[in-house]
Structure formats: structure tokens, C-alpha cells
Amino acid sequence: MMYSISSYGRMILDQPRMDAYLQAFRHSIQPGAVVIDIGTGTGIHALMACQLGASKVYAIEPATAIHLAKQIAAANGYSDRIEFIQGISTKLTLPEQADVIISDLHGVMPWFAQHIPSLVDARQRLLKPGGILLPQKDTLWGGVVTAPELYQSYASPWNDAPYGFDLSAGLKVELNTWGRGRAHLEQFLTNPVQWAEVDYRTVEEPNLKAQVSWTVDRPGLAHGYMLWFDTLVTDGVPLTSAPYAPEIAYGSAFFPFLEPVDLQVGDRIELDIRADLISQDYMWTWHTQVTRSGLAQPLAEFKQSNFFSQTLDPQKLRKRVPSYVPSLSEDGQVDCSILQAMTQQLTVEQIAQKVAAQFPAQFPQGQDALDRVRDLAQIYG
Ligand SMILES: C[S@@+](CC[C@H](N)C(=O)[O-])C[C@H]1O[C@@H](n2cnc3c(N)ncnc32)[C@H](O)[C@@H]1O
């Protein structure tokens, strides 16, 4: 996931988050400490660590924002103490282990991209025995809400026949998507319940599998779940993304129902939720059963997954089957030729001339070949 400079800026302006991390750093970073800042972005946490007396900070970041971070460190007089390393923490070795590792790799949920595997790896390889990991722990909370406006924002384009067209095929796709959402406490039809915990000091498992149930204590039309986390950055320093607390950069998550359900006091809602890391991101699955005492059948049952939120291209799916035998497309042949030429000590310009001569139909303009080689050289060179 690429962050824009504005999104780094928004994270810096997120005062509850910044204050909590700074307070945790004050508790944990002793003068002379060696610190690793995983995902330094524009370097704000690395600067704070230096200000608190860290003797060395390894600031790791794959994105090009690291070049801005270097400028910022120089402007603040910390270039000699911060070593910036462009890359992913899991692929690096460092000359020493850290007293403190700081990171903030969250999404709206802790199960986000390579967040958990990165922290497991950092704890096992990059942290001194007895060293400190910040943050320590996330506790997950959730409740069932009535949220007609939010739900309408999902359903309306597909449900309300805009311009007289039947777009209802999009509804199932949309309602298998979860996203950010906010809700006031009065919108909760159940008490918030704790449903999972990720303790970064001990976690090994990157995936989530949890069951949670609620009893309705306020009647109303339910539209889905609000889910969020409370982070314990360090002992005594909490941070919450609760939908009714002052909003922080991560936001809270709204998982919609497939259709609204009219709930009465005493109804039971059971949720089976999973997040499975597939390649670089998670597939979420959430199954709901709503029951009412005295009824033989469930009042509602939904099986949802963000797998159904993708508009799948059957051709592409076919190519992911293990038994599929791929052959190179024309584009693949060009890239293969460029990559081979990159093993022959040629300049970008020479490689471009070579492939333009080899694939004249693909590159009627020499500039196109140059751009293609530049792109590949930037990734693999
Ligand atoms: C939410 S931003 C935080 C930026 C900055 N630390 C801050 O607090 O403002 C997370 C950053 O972590 C980076 N990142 C994610 N996983 C990483 C990893 N395993 N190693 C290094 N950087 C990583 C992302 O590219 C992103 O820039």
C-alpha cells in the first residue's frame, strides 16, 4: 500500500495517536537506546526517539517518502543518529538488535497487509531479549448498530434504480465490502463486546478466526457491525479507534448486513468472523445468524466475504489455478527481453534501442521503449 504525503501529514496531525506514541516513547526510550522505527514514513517517530536521547535509530521504509524523511532529519540536526534504510523490515538484516522497536503499521483493523507477520519477524530477529515493542497489544471491540444513512450510502446506487435502470446486480458486490464508518453510542442496539486480542509480544498467527455474540438491549433496525480496536501502546497508554470517540487516522470499521434486520430486545446475534492473509492482503469472511426465542428458524442468516466484493475476471481467475500452464504474452516477451538485457551491463538507452529493434510493432516511438526500460530498471535494477 502506497501512502501519499498528505496521508503521512494526516497521521502527523492525528493528535490522540501522536500524543499516545510520544507518551509511550517517554516511558520506554532511555538515553543511549538503540531504536528501530519500522515504517518510518516521513520520519516523525525517529525524530522523537532522537529527541528523547536514542543514540541510534534505524528508520526503515520501502516508500520513496524516506528521501523526504532524510531531508527532514537533516533539517532537525539528527542525520548522524538516524540511519535510513529503504526496504521492508522482513527482508533486512541489521548490525545490532534494538532496545525498542516502534511501528505503526495498522489499517482500520490490525489484520492489514503484512502488519502482523512484520511484527512477529521484528520481535524474533531485530529486538534484544527483554527489549520493548511499541505498540504492545490491540483489543478488538464491536457492536450491532442502526446506521440507516451509512447503509444507504452503500445500497442506494444499486437499490434505488437511478435514472430508471436496474443496477441491483451491484448490491451483493457492495454489501460484501466493509469500509470505514462512524456511529454515535445511541446507534448501538447492543453493548460493545470484546471479540479478539492481538498481543504483539507473543502473537505468531497472522490470521483471525473469532466468534462473538450479542443480545439486543435496544430495539431497532440493524444495519451491521461497528468494529474497532483499543491499542495499548505501552502500559498505561491507551489509544482507541472507537466510532464514538474522537476520530483517529485509522477510523473504525462498518461491516454491513446483506439486508437490514428489525431487532427486538432479547434477540441474539452470532458472528463468525475470519481474516485470512492471502499474498499481500486479507480475505475477510463474516457469517451472521440472528435468532429470536420462540422462533424455530433463524430470523436472518448472512454469509458474506470481501471475496464477493471483487468484480472477478474469469480469465484472470483461470490463470491462478495451480494446473494452469502459462506462456508469455507479447508484453511478457518484451519484459523478459529487457530483464535479460539488464544482466549484460548495458545502459538503459542501449537496452531501449535493443528492444525497440527486436519489437518494432510494440515500440513505433523510441521514447516508449525508453520509458518501459526505465520502469523495469527502477523496479528490478
Ligand atoms: C501508517 S504509516 C506510519 C508512518 C509513520 N511511522 C507515522 O507514524 O507517521 C506506515 C508505514 O509503514 C510502512 N511499512 C509497512 N510495513 C513495513 C515493513 N514491514 N517494513 C518497513 N516499512 C513498512 C508503510 O510503507 C508506511 O509508510
The ligand as an SDF file (V2000), in Angstrom:
LIG
                    3D

 27 29  0  0  0  0  0  0  0  0999 V2000
    0.8140    4.2720    8.8680 C   0  0  0  0  0  0  0  0  0  0  0  0
    2.3470    4.6510    8.1380 S   0  0  0  0  0  0  0  0  0  0  0  0
    3.2120    5.2890    9.5220 C   0  0  0  0  0  0  0  0  0  0  0  0
    4.2140    6.3450    9.1900 C   0  0  0  0  0  0  0  0  0  0  0  0
    4.9430    6.9710   10.3780 C   0  0  0  0  0  0  0  0  0  0  0  0
    5.5880    5.9800   11.2030 N   0  0  0  0  0  0  0  0  0  0  0  0
    3.9890    7.7530   11.2550 C   0  0  0  0  0  0  0  0  0  0  0  0
    3.7280    7.3160   12.3450 O   0  0  0  0  0  0  0  0  0  0  0  0
    3.5100    8.8060   10.8290 O   0  0  0  0  0  0  0  0  0  0  0  0
    3.0190    3.0190    7.9820 C   0  0  0  0  0  0  0  0  0  0  0  0
    4.2710    2.9470    7.1240 C   0  0  0  0  0  0  0  0  0  0  0  0
    4.8560    1.6780    7.3140 O   0  0  0  0  0  0  0  0  0  0  0  0
    5.4350    1.2540    6.0780 C   0  0  0  0  0  0  0  0  0  0  0  0
    5.5940   -0.2090    6.2250 N   0  0  0  0  0  0  0  0  0  0  0  0
    4.6390   -1.1470    6.2910 C   0  0  0  0  0  0  0  0  0  0  0  0
    5.1740   -2.3600    6.5170 N   0  0  0  0  0  0  0  0  0  0  0  0
    6.5160   -2.1840    6.6100 C   0  0  0  0  0  0  0  0  0  0  0  0
    7.6320   -3.0470    6.8510 C   0  0  0  0  0  0  0  0  0  0  0  0
    7.4520   -4.3510    7.0660 N   0  0  0  0  0  0  0  0  0  0  0  0
    8.8800   -2.5150    6.8590 N   0  0  0  0  0  0  0  0  0  0  0  0
    9.0530   -1.1850    6.6690 C   0  0  0  0  0  0  0  0  0  0  0  0
    8.0380   -0.3250    6.4470 N   0  0  0  0  0  0  0  0  0  0  0  0
    6.7890   -0.8100    6.4230 C   0  0  0  0  0  0  0  0  0  0  0  0
    4.4590    1.7560    5.0420 C   0  0  0  0  0  0  0  0  0  0  0  0
    5.0830    1.9140    3.7790 O   0  0  0  0  0  0  0  0  0  0  0  0
    4.0480    3.1020    5.6470 C   0  0  0  0  0  0  0  0  0  0  0  0
    4.8670    4.1260    5.1700 O   0  0  0  0  0  0  0  0  0  0  0  0
  1  2  1  0
  2  3  1  0
  2 10  1  0
  3  4  1  0
  4  5  1  0
  5  6  1  0
  5  7  1  0
  7  8  2  0
  7  9  1  0
 10 11  1  0
 11 12  1  0
 11 26  1  0
 12 13  1  0
 13 14  1  0
 13 24  1  0
 14 15  1  0
 14 23  1  0
 15 16  2  0
 16 17  1  0
 17 18  1  0
 17 23  2  0
 18 19  1  0
 18 20  2  0
 20 21  1  0
 21 22  2  0
 22 23  1  0
 24 25  1  0
 24 26  1  0
 26 27  1  0
M  CHG  2   2   1   9  -1
M  END
$$$$
